[in-house]
């Protein structure tokens, strides 16, 4: 049973990283970013490509994936999303289109297949990220099997969650982000550069998605459509936890990840997903604003 809970914690950790980015972007900017899953995929492919061409290991790939995904997120915000603030359905459609474009760019090897040029590590092939040997050797504590790589995922997620909390609640930029979450017009009237802060927020959330992609690539096949289902799961965590609530996101990711892990072990992945969706529906019916949410004034 302890092993099942441990696996559930590692799943919860990846869900949490994906949802953290959605929480701060949706909460601060009112943007439904359907391309968030593709940013996870970009992070995974960054790890694959850095291993092939740079000989980089997992620990080098993590910051590299953060930078690449954050840079791409900043570009998306500057070129598209900046012009759609306050039009939530338009952001959904626009980012959905961006998600499709990113998928196809990878699937077609950035379009170079039209010129008979093939890039190793891209396209529809099956790729994985090599895990350092010391993270692949489980060891025992009594009857409990410790899996080093899953432990690493949990610890890294806790560290990044702590960094996110510090940025939001202990820095001037975080104060500005929370002000925009509450009332962007009032924040602008108080002298906050809403567009600049929103751009940095979107880039940071995108970077977290890239890191999640690297960790997923350690035990899941990297493919162009690997992020499609992840964005749905991420939004489930955000909705259940409460939009814009960091505490709610942590609690929701833990709850849904454990439920998914337990039922997947006892039954199968399909039934586990059905149970998670059913639980989400019940929570939303009971508490539409999520488990945790800002108090209105």
N, C-alpha and C positions, 0 to 999 in steps of 0.2 A: 504493500500500500504506500509506503514511504517513497518507493521508486516512482510510482504513478504521480504522486503529488509533486515530486521533484521535476518530472517531465512537464507537468502542467505549469510549474513556475517558469520554466524556460520558455514555454509557449507564451505565457502571460507577459514575459519580459519583452519579447519581440513585438507582441501586440501593443504593449505600452509605448515603445519607441515610435511605432507607426502612428499611434493615436495622439502622442504628445504634439507632433507637428500639426496634425489636423486640429487639435484643441486650440492651439494658440493662433493659428491662421484663421480658422472659422470664428473663433471667439473674438479676435481683435479686428478682423477684416470683413467678416460676414461673407467669406468666399467658400463655396463648396468646391473643393479642388479634387476633381475626379482623376487628375493626372498624378495624384500622390503615390498611388501604387506603382506607376511607371518610374517615379523617382527612386523607389525601392529597387526596382529592376535595374536602373542605371547604376546604382550603388553596387549591386551584385556584379554587373558586367565590368565596372571599373576594377573590382577586385580580380576578376578573371584576366582582364587585359594587363593589369599591372604585374600579375604573376607571370604572364607569357612574355611580355616585352621588357619588363624591368627586373624580373626575378624577385619581386617584392613578396614578402610573407604577409600573413594575416595582419600583423601589427602595423605594418606600413600601409596596407590597403585601407584600414579603417579611417585614418585622417584624410587619406587621398580621396576616398569615396565621399566623405563629408564635404570636402572642398568642391569636388565636381558636381555633386547633387545640389549643394547650396548655390553654386554659380549658375547652374541651369535654372534653379528656382528663381533666382534674382532676375535672370533674363526673361523668364516667363512673366514675372510680375511687371517688369518694365515695359515689355512689348504688348502684353495682352490684358492682364488683370487690372492694371492701373486705370484702364479706360472703362472698366465695368463695375467700379465700386457702387454699391447701392442697388445693383441689378442682379440679385442672387441667382435667378434662373438662367440669366445670360452667362454668369460665371460657370454654372454647372455645364451648360452646353459647350462653352468655349474650352474648358479644361478637359471635357470628354473628347473633343476633337484633338486637343494636344496629346492626350493619352494614346489615341489611335495613331497619330503621326509618329510618336516615339516608338511605339511597338513596331510599326512598319519599317521605320528607319533601321532598327536593329535586325528585323527579319530579312530585309533586303540588303543587309550589310552596308548601311548608310547610302544605299542607292548605287554603290559601285559595281554591283553585279551586272548592271546594264553595260558596263564597260569591260566586262569579263575580268574584273579585279576582285579577288576574294581575300578577306581579312581573317586570319586565324583567330578563333575565339568568338567570332560574331556569327550571326545568322541563326538558323534553326537547330544547330547541333546541340549535343548535350555537354554541358560544362559544369564543373564544380570547382570550388576553391580548396586548395590543399590546406589541411589543418596541421600545425606543428605537432610533432610526434608526442611531446609531453602533454598535449591537450587531448590526445587520443587514447591514452592508457588509463582505463578506470582502475580505481583502487577501493578497497573495502574498509568500512568502519563498522565492525560487528557484522550484522547481516545486511547492512545498507551499502549499496554500490554507489560510489561517488563518480559521476561522469564529469571529467575536468572541463570539457568544452561547454557543456550546458551550465556548469558552475561559472565559467568565464562570462557567458552571456548574461546570467543573472547579475553578477557583480558589475559588469560594464553598464548594464541598464540602470542599476541603482546609482552608479556614479553620474551618469548623464542626467538622470532625473534630479539628483541633488544639484547639479550645475544649472539645470533649467529653473529649479526653484530659486536658486541664488540669483540668477539673472532677472527673474520676474519680481522677486520680493526684496532684494537687497541692492539693486542698482537703479540709477536714475532712468536708464532705458526701460527697465521693468516697470517703473512707476508710470512712464508714458504709455507703455503697452496696455497696462491695466486701466488707465484712464480712457484709452481708445476703446477698450472692451466695453466699458460702462456707457460712454457717450462720446462718439467721435467728433460730433459738432462742437460740444462743449470743450473737448480737449483741444481742438483747433483754435477755438476762441481764446484759450488760455496760452496760446503761443506754441503748442506742440506741432512739429512738422509731421502731420499724419501720414503723408505719402512716404517720407523717408523711413519713419519708424515701421510702417507696414511692410515696406520692401525688406528691411532687415529681419523682421519677424518671419516673413514668408521664406526668406533664404535660410534662416536657422531651422525652421520646421522641415524644409526640404533636405537640409544636411542630416538631420536626425533620420529621415527616411533612407538616405544613402547608407548610413551606418547599419540600420536594420537589414538592408539588402546584403551587406557583407556577411553579417551573422547568419542570415538565412542560407546564403550560398555555401556555408560550411556543412550543411546536412540536407540540402534540397537542390535538385537540379536547376541550374540557371537557364531560363528560357525567356523569349520576348514577352510572353503573356503571363509571367509568374506574378505580376503585381495586380492583375485584374480583380482577383477575389480579395486581395489584402486590403484594398481601399474600402470595400464593403465592410469587412471585419473592423477596420479602424473606425469607420463612422458609427458602427454599432457601439463600440467602446465609448466614443464621444457622447452619443445620445444617452446612453445609460448612465454615464458618469455625471453628465450635466455640462452643457456648452460653456467653455471657458474656465472650467474648474480643474485645476491640477490635481487636487486631492481626489476628486471624483474620477478622473481618468485613471489614476493609479488603482483605486478600489475596483473600478469596473473592469480594467484589464486583468486584475487578479482573479476576479469572480468568473468572468467569461472564459479565461484561459484554463482555469482549473476544471470548470464544467466540461469544456471541450476535451481536455486531456483525460478526464475520468471516463466519460462516455465513449471516447475513441478507443480506450484500452478495453473496456468491458464489451463494447459492441463493434462499431466500425466508424470510419470518419464521416460517412454520409449521415448516419443516425445522430452522431454527435453534433453535426452542424444543425440538424433539424431541432434538436433539443435546445441549442444555444439560441436559435431564432425564436423558438417558443418562449424561452425565458425572457428574451428582450421584449417581446410583445407584451408579456404579463407585466413587466416592470414599467413599460411606457404607459400601459393602461392604468396602473396603480399610481404612478408618479410621472406625469408627462414632462416635467421640467428636469428629470434625471435624479439620480440619487443625491447629488450635491449640486447646488446652483447658487448664483449670486442672489442675495436678498434685495428685493425691490424697495425703492424709497418713494 
